[in-house]
Amino acid sequence: MAAITTRFCVLLILVVTLTGLASGQDSDLRLEPTGFVIEIHSNRPPGPVPIELRRDKSSGFWASGFPYLKDWKRSDTSEASQVLDFKANLIGDQGELVISLFRGKRFGEIIEKIARILISEGDTVVVSEMAKFGFEPITVKLLRKTTTVANVPLVSNPASLLRTTVIPIVSTLPKFYIKFHNETGKDIMAFDWHTEAGGRRLMTGLAQGKYGHVLIESSSSYEMNINARQNKGDTDLIKMVISAVIFKDGTVEGSTQAAETYFSFTEGRKKALDSLVPLLESASVGNSQRPDLAGLIARVDSLTDDFPKIDGNIYTTVGIAFESVITEAMQNLRKIDSESVGKPDSEKMAKLNEVAKFFREWQSRMAKQ
C-alpha cells in the first residue's frame, strides 16, 4: 500500500525530520497510550496499516502507491504530485481520520482534503470519497489493542560524546524513547540514523534542525520516539544505528557517505534561498507600494523550472531540497493572497515583509554553514 518511489524515499527523510513524523522535542513524547488504533485497508496488498491514536495530538503518515480506479486518467489540473496524507485523532471515544491529497507542481505544495471520518470502536467505514479523486475506496476500522513494551534496542553510535539513553515505552504500538545529550563541545547540525533487525532496515531518518538552526547545541539534549514495530512473527532484536553525526563546523563523525544526504540538502536549500530572497525583497520594498502578489507567485513558481526532471519530477537530493524551500515560499504567498481579499494594500505588504524577513534570516543562517 505504501509503495514509495525513489523520489519519495528521499522525501521521506526530509519530511520525517522537518514535520515531526519521527518527532523530537515534543513535550508529550511519553504520553499514556489510548489503546486504540485506526486500521486502513486497501483492495490490494500490503495488509492493514495501523495509526496509533494519541491524546490531544494527531498522528499519521503519508504515502504514494494507493491504487487508482481502473481507466482513471488525471486531468491536467491535478498536476504532478499525488500523495495521500492520513491524520488521526481521538475525539471522546471515537477515532477521527482526516484524509488529504498532496498535489501540485511540487511535493505537498497544495493540500486538498478528501474526507473526514468519525468512527466508533468495532465499526468499519468505507471511504467512498476516494473515488472522486481517482483512487479505489479504502475501508477504515477503529480497534482496541492491548498495550506493548518494546525491547530496548542496542545503539551503535560513532560519536562517543553524543550520549544516548534508551527507554522502552508502554504504548499501543511498540516503540522506544531515545534521548541524545551532546557532550562533544560542538554544536550538532544533524545525524543520520536507521533501525534494523535481522540485517533488514526498518526505518531511516535524518534528524536535523529546522530552517538552518542547530539541532543539538553543545551541552543540550534532543529526544525522539522511534517505531519498533516489526513483521509478524519476527523475533530479531532491533538495533538503532547512528551512521553519521554532522557538526556545525562541517566535520563528521561516522560515515562520510551517510552524511552526504545532509550536505546535499544544505546545498539545495542554499541555492533556493539565494534565488528566492532577492525576489521577495524586491517585491516587499516599502509599505506604500501596491504588491503584485500574482506576479510574485508566478516568478517564485518558475524557480524550479531549470532543474533536470524525469517525467516532470526532480529526482536529485539537491533538487528535492531546492523544491522544499520553494514549496514553503509558495504556501506562504498563497496564504497571503487568499487571506488578503478585500484588505488594504498596506496589510498585504506588511505580511509580505514578514515572509521576506523569515527567508532572509534563514538564508543568513545557511550562509554560515
C-alpha positions in Angstrom: 0.0 0.0 0.0 2.7 2.5 1.0 4.8 1.8 -2.0 7.3 4.6 -2.2 9.3 5.6 -5.3 12.9 6.6 -5.3 12.0 10.3 -5.1 9.6 9.7 -2.2 12.3 7.7 -0.3 14.4 10.8 -0.3 11.4 13.0 0.5 10.6 10.7 3.4 13.9 11.6 5.0 13.1 15.2 4.5 9.6 15.0 5.8 10.4 12.8 8.8 12.9 15.3 10.1 11.1 18.5 9.3 7.5 17.8 10.2 7.8 15.6 13.2 6.8 12.2 11.9 9.7 10.9 14.0 9.2 13.7 16.4 11.8 15.3 18.5 11.5 17.9 21.3 7.8 17.2 21.9 6.6 17.8 25.4 4.5 14.6 25.4 6.9 12.0 24.0 5.9 9.5 26.6 2.1 10.0 26.6 -0.2 7.5 28.3 -1.4 5.2 25.5 -5.0 5.3 24.4 -5.2 1.6 23.4 -6.9 2.5 20.1 -5.6 2.2 16.5 -7.3 3.1 13.2 -6.5 0.5 10.6 -6.5 1.4 6.9 -7.4 -1.4 4.4 -6.8 -1.2 0.7 -8.1 -3.5 -2.0 -4.5 -4.5 -2.8 -1.6 -5.6 -0.6 0.3 -5.0 1.6 -2.0 -5.6 4.6 -3.6 -3.1 7.0 -1.7 -0.1 8.1 -2.4 1.0 11.7 -2.3 4.5 13.0 -1.9 4.8 16.8 -4.4 7.3 18.4 -2.9 9.8 20.8 -4.5 12.1 23.4 -4.7 15.7 22.3 -2.2 15.1 19.4 -2.6 13.9 15.9 -0.6 11.1 14.4 -0.3 9.7 10.9 1.7 9.2 7.8 1.7 9.9 4.0 2.3 7.5 1.2 2.2 7.1 -2.6 1.1 3.9 -4.3 -2.5 3.7 -3.4 -4.4 2.0 -6.3 -6.3 4.1 -8.8 -9.6 3.3 -10.2 -9.5 1.3 -13.5 -9.2 3.6 -16.5 -8.8 6.7 -14.3 -7.0 9.5 -16.0 -5.8 12.5 -14.1 -6.8 15.8 -15.6 -4.2 18.4 -16.5 -5.2 20.4 -13.4 -4.3 17.6 -11.0 -0.6 18.3 -11.6 2.3 16.1 -10.7 2.2 15.1 -7.0 -0.4 12.6 -6.0 0.3 11.5 -2.4 -2.3 10.7 0.3 -1.9 12.0 3.8 -3.6 10.4 6.8 -4.0 12.2 10.2 -5.7 10.5 13.1 -7.0 11.8 16.4 -9.0 10.5 19.4 -12.2 12.6 20.0 -14.0 11.4 23.1 -14.5 7.7 22.5 -14.4 8.0 18.7 -11.5 7.9 16.3 -11.2 10.8 13.7 -9.4 10.2 10.4 -8.7 13.1 8.0 -7.5 12.1 4.6 -5.9 14.7 2.3 -4.3 14.7 -1.1 -0.9 16.3 -1.7 -1.0 17.8 -5.2 0.7 20.5 -7.1 3.9 21.1 -9.1 6.0 20.3 -6.0 5.5 17.8 -3.2 2.9 19.0 -0.6 2.5 22.4 -2.2 -1.3 22.2 -2.2 -3.2 20.1 0.3 -6.8 19.2 -0.6 -9.0 17.5 2.0 -10.7 14.3 0.7 -12.7 13.2 3.7 -13.1 13.4 7.5 -14.4 10.3 9.1 -15.6 9.7 12.7 -15.6 6.0 13.6 -16.6 4.1 16.8 -14.9 1.0 18.2 -15.5 -2.1 16.1 -17.1 -0.2 13.2 -15.9 -0.4 9.6 -16.3 2.6 7.3 -15.9 2.6 3.5 -14.3 5.9 2.4 -16.2 6.3 -0.9 -15.0 9.9 -1.3 -11.7 8.5 -2.5 -13.3 7.7 -5.9 -13.9 11.4 -6.6 -10.1 11.8 -6.7 -9.5 8.7 -8.8 -8.5 6.3 -6.0 -10.1 3.0 -5.2 -12.1 3.3 -2.0 -10.5 2.1 1.2 -12.0 0.9 4.5 -11.1 2.0 7.9 -11.6 0.4 11.3 -11.3 1.5 14.9 -9.8 -1.3 17.0 -8.8 -1.6 20.7 -5.3 -3.0 21.1 -3.5 -4.3 24.2 -0.5 -2.2 25.1 3.0 -3.4 24.5 6.5 -2.7 25.7 9.2 -2.8 23.1 12.6 -4.4 23.8 15.3 -1.9 24.5 17.4 -1.8 21.3 21.2 -1.8 21.0 22.6 1.5 19.9 25.5 1.9 17.6 26.9 5.4 17.7 30.2 6.7 16.1 30.3 9.8 18.4 31.3 8.6 21.8 30.4 12.0 23.4 26.9 12.0 22.0 25.4 10.2 24.9 22.2 8.1 24.4 19.6 7.0 26.9 17.0 4.5 25.7 13.8 3.8 27.5 11.0 1.4 26.4 7.5 2.9 26.3 4.2 1.4 27.3 2.3 2.1 24.1 -0.4 0.8 21.8 2.1 0.1 19.0 5.7 -0.9 20.0 8.1 2.0 20.2 11.0 3.3 22.3 12.1 6.7 23.5 15.7 7.8 23.0 17.4 10.9 24.3 20.7 12.3 22.9 22.8 14.5 25.1 25.6 16.4 23.3 28.8 16.4 25.3 31.1 16.8 22.3 31.8 20.5 23.0 30.5 21.4 19.5 27.0 22.2 18.1 25.4 19.3 16.1 23.5 20.2 12.9 22.2 16.7 12.1 22.7 13.0 12.5 21.8 10.2 10.1 20.1 7.1 11.6 18.3 3.9 10.9 16.8 1.0 12.7 17.4 -2.6 11.6 16.6 -6.2 12.6 17.9 -9.4 11.2 20.0 -7.5 8.7 17.0 -5.6 7.3 16.4 -1.9 7.6 13.1 -0.9 9.2 13.2 2.9 9.4 15.6 5.6 8.1 15.8 9.2 9.0 18.0 12.3 9.1 17.4 14.3 12.3 18.2 18.0 11.5 17.4 21.4 12.8 14.6 23.4 11.0 15.4 26.4 8.8 19.2 26.3 9.3 19.1 26.1 13.1 21.4 23.9 15.1 19.8 20.5 16.1 21.6 20.0 19.4 23.6 22.8 20.9 26.7 21.9 23.0 25.6 20.6 26.4 22.0 20.3 25.2 19.7 17.4 24.5 17.4 16.1 21.8 14.8 13.3 22.1 12.6 11.3 19.9 10.3 8.3 19.8 11.1 5.5 17.4 8.7 3.0 16.0 9.8 -0.6 17.0 7.1 -2.4 15.0 8.3 -5.5 13.1 6.8 -8.0 10.8 4.5 -10.6 12.4 6.5 -13.4 13.9 9.8 -11.6 13.6 11.8 -12.1 16.8 15.1 -10.4 15.9 16.1 -7.6 18.3 16.0 -4.1 16.8 19.2 -2.1 16.6 19.4 1.7 16.4 22.3 2.7 14.2 23.7 6.3 14.1 25.6 6.3 10.9 26.9 9.8 10.9 27.0 12.9 13.2 27.4 16.2 11.4 28.8 19.2 13.3 28.3 22.9 12.7 32.0 23.3 11.7 31.4 20.8 8.9 33.2 17.9 10.4 31.7 14.4 10.5 32.0 11.5 12.9 31.0 8.2 11.3 30.2 7.6 7.7 31.0 10.5 5.4 28.8 8.8 2.7 25.9 8.8 5.1 26.5 12.5 5.8 26.3 13.3 2.1 22.5 13.4 2.1 22.6 16.3 4.7 25.2 18.2 2.7 23.1 17.8 -0.5 20.1 19.1 1.4 22.2 22.0 2.6 23.4 22.8 -1.0 19.8 22.6 -2.4 18.4 24.9 0.3 21.2 27.5 -0.2 20.6 27.5 -4.0 16.9 28.0 -3.4 17.3 30.8 -0.9 19.8 32.6 -3.0 17.3 32.7 -5.9 14.2 33.3 -3.7 15.3 36.0 -1.3 16.0 38.7 -4.0 12.6 38.1 -5.5 10.9 38.5 -2.1 12.9 41.6 -1.2 12.3 43.3 -4.5 8.5 42.8 -4.0 8.4 43.9 -0.4 10.2 47.3 -0.5 8.3 50.0 1.3 4.8 49.7 2.8 3.2 52.3 0.4 3.6 50.2 -2.8 0.8 48.0 -4.1 2.1 44.4 -4.0 1.8 42.4 -7.2 1.2 39.1 -5.5 0.1 37.3 -8.6 3.3 38.3 -10.5 5.5 37.4 -7.5 3.8 34.0 -7.1 4.4 33.3 -10.8 8.1 34.3 -10.6 8.7 32.1 -7.5 6.8 29.3 -9.1 9.1 29.3 -12.1 12.3 28.9 -10.0 12.3 25.1 -10.2 11.9 25.0 -14.0 15.6 24.9 -14.7 16.3 21.6 -12.7 16.6 18.4 -14.8 13.5 16.4 -14.5 12.3 12.8 -15.2 8.6 12.5 -16.0 8.1 16.0 -14.7 9.7 15.3 -11.3 13.1 16.3 -9.7 15.0 13.2 -8.5 18.3 14.6 -7.2 18.6 15.2 -3.5 19.8 18.7 -4.1 16.8 19.4 -6.3 14.3 18.0 -3.8 15.7 20.2 -1.1 15.5 23.1 -3.5 11.9 22.3 -4.2 11.1 22.1 -0.5 12.1 25.7 0.1 10.2 26.9 -2.9 7.1 25.0 -1.8 7.3 26.7 1.6 7.5 30.1 0.0 4.6 29.3 -2.3 2.5 28.2 0.6 3.2 31.5 2.4 2.5 33.6 -0.6 -0.7 31.8 -1.5 -1.9 32.2 2.1 -1.3 36.0 2.0 -3.1 36.1 -1.3 -6.2 34.2 -0.1 -6.4 35.9 3.3 -5.9 39.4 1.9 -9.0 39.6 -0.3 -10.7 43.0 0.4 -7.8 44.0 2.8 -5.8 47.2 2.3 -2.6 47.0 0.3 -0.6 48.1 3.4 -1.7 45.0 5.2 -0.7 42.7 2.3 2.7 44.5 2.2 3.2 44.1 5.9 2.7 40.3 5.6 4.9 40.1 2.6 7.6 41.9 4.6 7.3 39.3 7.3 7.7 36.5 4.8 10.8 38.2 3.2 12.3 38.6 6.6 11.8 35.0 7.5 13.5 33.7 4.4 16.3 36.3 4.6 17.1 35.2 8.1 17.0 31.5 7.0 19.4 32.4 4.2 21.8 34.2 6.6 22.0 31.1 8.8 22.6 28.8 5.9 25.4 31.1 4.6 27.4 30.2 7.8 27.3 26.5 7.1 
